[in-house]
């Protein structure tokens, strides 16, 4: 199977990879997203293992595919009517070879061990690519904050942190926000941590409010960084983002700030979506209105079309049916399938860059690459969020607060560094223009070399 991806390798290398993947399947039955994430990385490695067989020593690949620690716990909480609910909490601390575990918390009904494990695995390589001293982890709960009062969300967060605090710390594991976990939730979580530990340990969580240990540009970072990476990809082909037509999936924090940065770069962002449908605004999305509807009012996207003359709301359907030059999937995993990819290709898309984690199916990635569409995997393109979280940790350690401009400048430098690393690594291994291979190989080398240097642990 490893010979089907354009990377000829010896029988020994193919056998090693086959055995490792088969072991992952046996040890983690039914965890389809985790299997997908592992296979995507392993498929990039034959050429590396042919040149650097020492990276197979000490069962390094087996260790790399096994989390260092997985924590599952009960989260009881009481709603406003006095009813007790029980949710499940997770924290997967995947790899700390480069630094303390770092990765967000996701509160959503779909969260389970499979989802958290795949996210933590991806996070390990994403964090390595930033060049910052942070390992990979992820966590969350199947709790749904939608429709819950602030008091209910607070009680849930306090219960969740009562257990989580045993496992985290600024030198151990530093969670942040993710889907369903924004400034409100981080505030409640940090408050409970401070209450239990009797320490104002600002570096234990990132995504905090600027007034109490947070960083400027953190809410914008993932979306802004995504657009910086996209612009760098275009520049390699002597193209510019200015004048291009952009479609974004999702309408949360990442999607909105990606749209904002793209518009500031001279592009026209014509469509975005939510779980109910999508809106098309040919004049370009009104970002102030979109922020009001989605980030402040927490309303459905249809409310945008109600307020905005000329905008069309489509109930259901696919935002990928809207013609564009640049597609930025920023919603959830496996949202862009092969059929959607072929629609984008038929409509002349030039770039697809992932703002979410693994939003493009393997079949869709293959179709895009065969059509010579520039494709950026999430572990590279959406690393701006965790990079700025690491910058927040730096500010916490020195008890300083940088300006928005300084933080954004550092973010831009980091995203250009990630692009340079992925682009040059792909070329060095004979895969020019293949950002998937470049990101996977570069991340693997950085983590693998550190693991080897530290011995079998």
Backbone torsions as a table, in degrees:
resi	resn	phi	psi	omega
1	UNK	NA	-28.5	-176.0
2	UNK	-75.0	-15.3	177.3
3	UNK	-82.8	-4.2	-176.2
4	UNK	-86.4	-0.4	-172.3
5	UNK	-110.0	18.1	174.7
6	UNK	83.5	14.4	-179.8
7	UNK	-127.4	87.2	179.2
8	UNK	-57.7	139.4	179.0
9	UNK	-147.5	164.3	-179.4
10	UNK	-70.7	164.3	178.2
11	UNK	-61.7	-36.0	-179.5
12	UNK	-62.3	-46.6	179.9
13	UNK	-63.8	-43.6	178.9
14	UNK	-60.9	-40.1	179.8
15	UNK	-65.1	-43.3	179.8
16	UNK	-59.4	-48.6	-178.7
17	UNK	-65.4	-40.7	179.0
18	UNK	-61.4	-43.8	-179.8
19	UNK	-65.6	-41.5	179.6
20	UNK	-63.1	-45.5	-178.9
21	UNK	-66.6	-40.4	178.1
22	UNK	-61.8	-37.2	178.4
23	UNK	-66.3	-40.1	176.9
24	UNK	-61.1	-42.3	179.5
25	UNK	-64.0	-42.9	-179.1
26	UNK	-67.2	-40.0	-174.1
27	UNK	-79.7	-22.5	-176.2
28	UNK	-126.7	63.1	-175.2
29	UNK	-63.1	138.3	174.6
30	UNK	79.6	-2.4	-176.5
31	UNK	-92.9	78.0	-169.1
32	UNK	-65.8	-41.1	179.6
33	UNK	-66.8	-39.2	177.4
34	UNK	-64.5	-43.3	176.7
35	UNK	-57.3	-44.7	-178.7
36	UNK	-61.0	-44.8	-178.4
37	UNK	-64.8	-42.1	179.9
38	UNK	-65.7	-46.1	-177.7
39	UNK	-61.7	-39.6	-178.8
40	UNK	-60.2	-38.9	178.3
41	UNK	-71.6	-47.4	-177.8
42	UNK	-60.0	-34.6	-179.0
43	UNK	-65.5	-19.5	178.3
44	UNK	-87.6	-8.0	-167.1
45	UNK	-95.4	-12.5	-178.9
46	UNK	-52.0	-45.5	-177.4
47	UNK	-65.2	-31.1	178.2
48	UNK	-71.0	-46.2	-176.8
49	UNK	-69.3	-25.9	174.6
50	UNK	-67.8	-40.1	-178.8
51	UNK	-83.5	-32.4	-173.8
52	UNK	-129.3	68.8	-177.0
53	UNK	-61.4	-18.9	179.5
54	UNK	-63.5	-19.9	179.6
55	UNK	-76.7	1.4	170.2
56	UNK	-95.2	-12.3	-174.1
57	UNK	-64.9	152.5	176.1
58	UNK	64.0	28.3	-178.5
59	UNK	50.0	39.8	-175.5
60	UNK	-58.9	-43.5	-178.8
61	UNK	-65.7	-38.1	175.6
62	UNK	-61.3	-43.8	179.6
63	UNK	-66.9	-35.6	-178.7
64	UNK	-66.3	-26.9	-178.1
65	UNK	-93.4	2.4	-179.2
66	UNK	-116.2	123.6	179.2
67	UNK	-61.6	145.1	176.0
68	UNK	-67.9	-33.1	-177.9
69	UNK	-157.3	139.4	175.2
70	UNK	-129.9	123.9	-177.3
71	UNK	-118.0	127.9	176.1
72	UNK	-126.0	133.3	-175.8
73	UNK	-148.2	158.6	179.5
74	UNK	-82.6	139.8	178.7
75	UNK	-127.1	91.2	176.3
76	UNK	-85.1	142.1	178.7
77	UNK	-154.6	162.2	-174.9
78	UNK	-115.1	131.2	179.2
79	UNK	-82.6	-178.4	-174.4
80	UNK	-69.6	-15.7	177.7
81	UNK	-96.1	3.3	177.9
82	UNK	88.5	4.6	177.7
83	UNK	-79.7	138.9	179.5
84	UNK	-91.6	131.3	176.3
85	UNK	-116.6	153.5	178.1
86	UNK	-128.6	117.8	173.8
87	UNK	-111.2	175.2	-179.7
88	UNK	-115.6	133.0	178.5
89	UNK	-107.9	151.6	-177.8
90	UNK	-138.0	146.1	164.7
91	UNK	-147.0	118.4	176.7
92	UNK	-108.8	112.5	178.5
93	UNK	-96.6	96.3	-165.1
94	UNK	-82.5	-49.1	-174.3
95	UNK	-154.1	128.0	-178.8
96	UNK	-119.4	25.0	-178.4
97	UNK	-64.0	-29.7	-177.0
98	UNK	-101.1	-10.5	-177.7
99	UNK	159.6	-174.6	179.2
100	UNK	-59.9	148.7	177.2
101	UNK	-55.8	139.5	-178.4
102	UNK	-143.2	128.4	178.6
103	UNK	168.9	160.5	-169.7
104	UNK	-80.1	173.3	172.6
105	UNK	-111.2	132.2	-179.8
106	UNK	-115.9	124.5	174.5
107	UNK	-108.8	107.5	-177.9
108	UNK	-162.8	146.2	-178.0
109	UNK	-58.5	-23.1	-177.9
110	UNK	-82.9	-4.9	-175.6
111	UNK	-68.7	128.5	173.1
112	UNK	-147.5	-177.8	-175.9
113	UNK	-62.6	-38.1	179.3
114	UNK	-58.5	-50.1	-178.4
115	UNK	-61.1	-47.9	-177.0
116	UNK	-65.4	-37.5	-178.8
117	UNK	-67.8	-43.8	178.9
118	UNK	-64.1	-39.4	178.8
119	UNK	-64.1	-40.2	179.9
120	UNK	-68.0	-37.9	176.9
121	UNK	-62.4	-48.7	177.3
122	UNK	-59.5	-40.7	-176.8
123	UNK	-62.1	-32.9	-179.6
124	UNK	-58.3	-45.3	-178.4
125	UNK	-78.5	-37.5	177.2
126	UNK	-58.6	-47.6	-178.8
127	UNK	-64.8	-36.1	177.6
128	UNK	-61.8	-40.8	-177.3
129	UNK	-64.5	-25.2	-179.7
130	UNK	-67.4	-21.0	-174.5
131	UNK	79.5	7.0	-179.7
132	UNK	-95.1	154.6	-177.4
133	UNK	-81.9	70.9	-178.2
134	UNK	-137.7	138.9	175.5
135	UNK	-89.5	-169.4	-174.1
136	UNK	-116.7	132.4	175.6
137	UNK	-156.0	168.3	177.7
138	UNK	-161.1	158.7	-179.5
139	UNK	-159.0	-173.4	178.3
140	UNK	153.1	-162.8	-177.7
141	UNK	-157.0	157.8	174.8
142	UNK	-82.4	13.4	173.6
143	UNK	-69.5	138.8	178.3
144	UNK	-110.5	110.0	-178.8
145	UNK	-74.1	-13.8	-178.8
146	UNK	-63.8	131.7	178.2
147	UNK	80.8	-1.9	179.1
148	UNK	-92.7	146.7	177.9
149	UNK	-71.9	163.4	176.5
150	UNK	-58.3	-38.3	-178.9
151	UNK	-65.7	-38.2	178.3
152	UNK	-67.7	-43.3	178.2
153	UNK	-62.1	-39.9	179.3
154	UNK	-62.8	-45.7	-178.7
155	UNK	-64.2	-38.3	176.5
156	UNK	-63.9	-48.5	-178.2
157	UNK	-59.8	-39.1	179.6
158	UNK	-65.8	-40.0	177.3
159	UNK	-66.9	-42.8	179.3
160	UNK	-59.9	-46.3	-177.9
161	UNK	-71.9	-25.9	178.2
162	UNK	-57.0	-35.7	174.9
163	UNK	-88.6	-43.9	-174.4
164	UNK	-60.5	-31.8	-174.8
165	UNK	-60.5	-20.9	178.4
166	UNK	-68.4	-20.6	-168.7
167	UNK	-113.2	-2.6	-173.6
168	UNK	-121.2	170.7	179.1
169	UNK	167.1	158.4	-173.1
170	UNK	-64.0	-20.5	177.3
171	UNK	-107.3	5.0	-175.2
172	UNK	-119.6	-59.8	-174.6
173	UNK	-156.2	125.8	-174.6
174	UNK	-122.6	94.9	178.0
175	UNK	-71.5	167.8	176.6
176	UNK	-146.8	-167.4	177.4
177	UNK	-88.7	167.7	175.8
178	UNK	-160.5	-157.9	178.7
179	UNK	-53.6	126.6	178.2
180	UNK	80.1	-1.7	-179.8
181	UNK	-127.4	99.6	179.5
182	UNK	-112.8	-156.4	-176.1
183	UNK	-61.2	-36.8	179.8
184	UNK	-61.5	-50.3	-177.5
185	UNK	-66.2	-41.9	178.3
186	UNK	-60.3	-39.2	178.0
187	UNK	-61.0	-46.8	179.0
188	UNK	-65.0	-40.8	179.4
189	UNK	-63.6	-44.7	-178.8
190	UNK	-66.6	-39.5	178.7
191	UNK	-60.1	-41.8	178.7
192	UNK	-69.2	-38.3	176.8
193	UNK	-60.5	-44.6	-179.7
194	UNK	-64.6	-39.6	179.6
195	UNK	-63.2	-44.5	-175.0
196	UNK	-73.8	-42.6	-172.8
197	UNK	-89.7	-16.2	-175.6
198	UNK	59.8	36.0	179.1
199	UNK	-137.0	135.8	169.1
200	UNK	-90.3	78.6	-176.9
201	UNK	-96.6	80.5	-171.5
202	UNK	-58.0	-32.4	-175.6
203	UNK	-75.5	2.2	-178.2
204	UNK	-81.2	-21.6	177.2
205	UNK	-137.5	145.6	172.4
206	UNK	-118.9	163.2	-171.9
207	UNK	91.7	17.6	-178.7
208	UNK	-75.4	166.3	174.4
209	UNK	-65.7	146.1	-177.1
210	UNK	-59.5	-31.8	-177.8
211	UNK	-73.7	-12.7	-178.4
212	UNK	-138.5	51.6	170.5
213	UNK	102.0	3.8	179.8
214	UNK	-84.4	-176.5	-178.1
215	UNK	-124.3	141.1	168.1
216	UNK	-59.4	150.0	174.8
217	UNK	73.4	2.1	179.1
218	UNK	-66.6	-44.2	179.0
219	UNK	-62.2	-31.3	-176.9
220	UNK	-85.0	-15.9	-161.4
221	UNK	-60.6	-46.9	-175.6
222	UNK	-64.7	-46.7	179.5
223	UNK	-66.4	-43.7	178.2
224	UNK	-62.6	-46.0	-179.2
225	UNK	-62.4	-36.8	177.3
226	UNK	-58.2	-43.3	-178.2
227	UNK	-72.2	-36.5	175.4
228	UNK	-59.8	-45.3	179.6
229	UNK	-63.4	-42.5	179.6
230	UNK	-60.9	-44.1	179.7
231	UNK	-62.8	-37.1	177.9
232	UNK	-66.0	-39.2	176.7
233	UNK	-61.6	-45.1	179.4
234	UNK	-63.0	-38.2	-177.5
235	UNK	-61.8	-33.5	177.3
236	UNK	-59.3	-32.0	179.1
237	UNK	-99.3	18.4	178.0
238	UNK	60.2	38.4	177.1
239	UNK	-119.9	162.1	178.2
240	UNK	-128.4	152.6	178.1
241	UNK	-70.1	-28.4	-178.7
242	UNK	-57.3	131.1	178.7
243	UNK	86.7	-6.7	-178.5
244	UNK	-84.4	156.4	-179.6
245	UNK	-99.8	125.9	-171.3
246	UNK	-120.6	139.0	172.5
247	UNK	-122.2	134.3	-179.2
248	UNK	-121.6	133.6	171.6
249	UNK	-93.4	148.7	-174.8
250	UNK	88.3	167.1	175.6
251	UNK	-151.1	31.0	175.7
252	UNK	-93.7	-159.1	-174.2
253	UNK	-58.4	-47.2	-177.2
254	UNK	-66.5	-48.7	-176.9
255	UNK	-61.5	-45.1	-176.8
256	UNK	-65.6	-42.3	-178.7
257	UNK	-76.6	-25.6	170.7
258	UNK	-65.7	-43.2	177.7
259	UNK	-62.2	-40.2	-179.9
260	UNK	-63.2	-45.7	-179.3
261	UNK	-69.0	-38.4	178.3
262	UNK	-64.0	-42.8	178.6
263	UNK	-64.2	-39.7	178.0
264	UNK	-65.7	-22.1	178.9
265	UNK	-89.1	3.2	176.4
266	UNK	97.2	4.2	177.1
267	UNK	-84.8	165.1	174.9
268	UNK	-113.0	113.9	180.0
269	UNK	-91.9	112.2	-168.9
270	UNK	-103.3	-11.0	-176.2
271	UNK	-157.1	150.4	171.0
272	UNK	-150.5	175.4	-173.0
273	UNK	-144.1	168.4	164.7
274	UNK	-140.8	-170.1	-173.8
275	UNK	-67.9	-14.6	-179.6
276	UNK	-93.6	-27.3	-177.0
277	UNK	172.0	-156.1	179.9
278	UNK	-144.0	158.0	-179.7
279	UNK	-119.6	140.3	176.4
280	UNK	-117.1	127.6	-179.6
281	UNK	-132.6	94.7	-172.1
282	UNK	-62.8	-23.8	178.3
283	UNK	-80.1	-7.2	-175.5
284	UNK	105.8	135.5	-177.4
285	UNK	-59.1	137.2	172.2
286	UNK	-81.5	100.8	-170.7
287	UNK	-70.2	-32.6	176.5
288	UNK	-63.5	-43.1	178.6
289	UNK	-66.9	-41.7	-179.3
290	UNK	-62.7	-41.3	177.9
291	UNK	-63.8	-39.4	179.3
292	UNK	-63.2	-46.2	-176.3
293	UNK	-68.0	-47.1	-170.2
294	UNK	-93.4	-41.4	-174.4
295	UNK	-90.2	-31.2	-178.3
296	UNK	-98.4	-53.7	-177.6
297	UNK	-80.6	-17.3	-176.8
298	UNK	53.4	40.7	-177.2
299	UNK	-95.5	173.1	175.9
300	UNK	-73.9	156.7	-177.3
301	UNK	-65.6	-24.1	178.0
302	UNK	-58.6	-27.3	179.0
303	UNK	-65.4	-28.7	176.1
304	UNK	-62.6	-48.1	-178.9
305	UNK	-65.4	-31.3	177.8
306	UNK	-64.0	-32.9	-176.4
307	UNK	-92.9	-23.9	-170.7
308	UNK	-106.0	110.7	178.4
309	UNK	-64.1	134.1	178.5
310	UNK	92.3	-15.8	178.0
311	UNK	-81.6	143.1	-179.9
312	UNK	-115.1	128.3	176.9
313	UNK	-101.2	133.1	178.6
314	UNK	-113.3	115.4	-179.8
315	UNK	-75.3	116.6	-174.7
316	UNK	75.0	-158.0	179.5
317	UNK	77.4	-172.4	-175.9
318	UNK	-123.1	129.5	177.1
319	UNK	-65.4	-21.5	-178.7
320	UNK	-72.8	-5.6	173.9
321	UNK	-77.4	-11.7	179.6
322	UNK	-82.5	125.0	-177.7
323	UNK	-63.5	139.1	-179.0
324	UNK	-159.0	162.5	171.6
325	UNK	-89.4	-34.1	-175.8
326	UNK	-128.7	126.2	177.4
327	UNK	-114.4	128.9	-177.9
328	UNK	-123.1	92.0	177.3
329	UNK	-72.7	114.2	-172.9
330	UNK	-127.2	21.5	-174.4
331	UNK	-101.6	-75.7	-173.8
332	UNK	-153.1	175.3	-175.6
333	UNK	-67.2	143.3	174.6
334	UNK	56.8	34.5	178.9
335	UNK	-83.8	-24.1	-177.5
336	UNK	-108.4	102.2	-176.8
337	UNK	-94.7	-177.9	-175.4
338	UNK	-61.9	-39.8	-179.8
339	UNK	-62.7	-43.8	177.9
340	UNK	-64.4	-38.9	179.0
341	UNK	-62.1	-42.2	-179.6
342	UNK	-68.7	-31.8	173.2
343	UNK	-64.0	-45.3	177.4
344	UNK	-60.1	-44.6	179.8
345	UNK	-61.0	-44.2	179.4
346	UNK	-62.7	-28.2	179.4
347	UNK	-90.5	5.4	172.5
348	UNK	88.9	23.7	179.7
349	UNK	-61.6	143.1	179.4
350	UNK	-106.7	-33.4	-175.3
351	UNK	-139.1	137.2	167.4
352	UNK	-124.8	120.7	-179.3
353	UNK	-128.2	129.2	-172.1
354	UNK	-82.9	119.0	173.4
355	UNK	-93.7	-20.9	174.5
356	UNK	-97.9	179.7	178.7
357	UNK	-93.1	114.6	177.6
358	UNK	54.1	48.7	-179.7
359	UNK	-78.6	-10.1	-175.9
360	UNK	-109.1	127.4	-178.8
361	UNK	-69.0	157.2	179.0
362	UNK	-57.3	-37.4	179.5
363	UNK	-65.6	-38.3	178.4
364	UNK	-68.2	-41.3	177.9
365	UNK	-59.8	-44.2	-179.5
366	UNK	-61.0	-43.8	-179.6
367	UNK	-63.3	-41.5	-179.6
368	UNK	-65.5	-43.1	-178.4
369	UNK	-68.2	-38.6	177.7
370	UNK	-64.6	-28.8	179.1
371	UNK	-88.4	6.3	179.4
372	UNK	62.8	30.8	172.9
373	UNK	-84.4	130.8	175.6
374	UNK	-61.6	129.4	-178.1
375	UNK	-131.4	128.0	179.7
376	UNK	-115.3	118.7	178.6
377	UNK	-71.4	153.2	-176.4
378	UNK	-60.1	-33.9	-177.3
379	UNK	-63.0	-16.2	174.3
380	UNK	-105.5	-51.3	-169.7
381	UNK	-72.1	-31.1	-177.8
382	UNK	-106.2	23.3	-178.9
383	UNK	-76.1	-3.9	-178.0
384	UNK	-62.9	-31.9	179.7
385	UNK	-65.3	-51.3	-178.9
386	UNK	-70.1	-30.4	176.6
387	UNK	-61.8	-42.7	179.7
388	UNK	-73.5	-28.4	171.3
389	UNK	-62.2	-40.1	177.2
390	UNK	-66.1	-35.0	175.0
391	UNK	-66.1	-35.5	175.4
392	UNK	-63.3	-39.6	177.0
393	UNK	-62.2	-39.6	177.2
394	UNK	-61.7	-44.0	179.8
395	UNK	-65.2	-39.5	178.4
396	UNK	-63.2	-40.8	-177.4
397	UNK	-64.5	-33.4	-178.8
398	UNK	-100.9	2.3	-179.5
399	UNK	52.8	49.7	177.2
400	UNK	-128.0	166.5	175.7
401	UNK	-132.9	116.1	179.1
402	UNK	-79.7	158.9	174.8
403	UNK	-71.4	162.7	176.1
404	UNK	-58.3	-43.2	-176.6
405	UNK	-63.3	-43.4	179.7
406	UNK	-64.5	-42.5	-179.4
407	UNK	-65.4	-43.3	179.6
408	UNK	-65.3	-37.2	177.5
409	UNK	-62.3	-42.5	178.4
410	UNK	-65.7	-39.9	177.2
411	UNK	-59.1	-45.9	179.9
412	UNK	-61.2	-43.1	177.5
413	UNK	-59.3	-44.0	-177.7
414	UNK	-65.7	-43.5	-179.0
415	UNK	-66.2	-36.6	175.7
416	UNK	-67.1	-37.4	176.3
417	UNK	-62.2	-44.0	179.4
418	UNK	-62.2	-44.5	178.4
419	UNK	-60.6	-46.5	180.0
420	UNK	-59.1	-44.3	-179.4
421	UNK	-62.0	-47.7	-178.2
422	UNK	-66.7	-44.3	-178.6
423	UNK	-62.7	-48.3	-176.0
424	UNK	-71.5	-35.6	178.1
425	UNK	-65.0	-42.2	178.0
426	UNK	-60.0	-43.3	179.1
427	UNK	-66.7	-40.8	-178.0
428	UNK	-61.7	-31.1	179.8
429	UNK	-101.5	19.1	174.1
430	UNK	74.5	25.3	179.0
431	UNK	-125.6	56.5	-175.6
432	UNK	-57.1	134.5	178.4
433	UNK	80.8	-3.4	-178.4
434	UNK	-94.2	91.3	-176.6
435	UNK	-71.7	-24.5	175.9
436	UNK	-64.5	-51.8	178.1
437	UNK	-61.9	-43.2	-178.8
438	UNK	-60.0	-44.7	-179.4
439	UNK	-68.1	-45.5	-178.3
440	UNK	-65.1	-43.5	-178.1
441	UNK	-68.5	-45.9	-179.3
442	UNK	-62.3	-44.7	178.6
443	UNK	-62.9	-42.5	179.5
444	UNK	-62.5	-44.6	-179.1
445	UNK	-63.0	-43.3	-178.5
446	UNK	-63.6	-46.1	-178.9
447	UNK	-73.1	-44.6	-177.0
448	UNK	-61.7	-43.3	179.7
449	UNK	-63.0	-39.0	178.9
450	UNK	-68.3	-39.8	178.6
451	UNK	-63.3	-42.6	179.4
452	UNK	-64.1	-39.8	-178.0
453	UNK	-64.8	-27.0	-175.6
454	UNK	-95.6	0.9	176.7
455	UNK	85.6	-177.9	-178.2
456	UNK	-83.4	99.8	179.6
457	UNK	-136.2	NA	NA
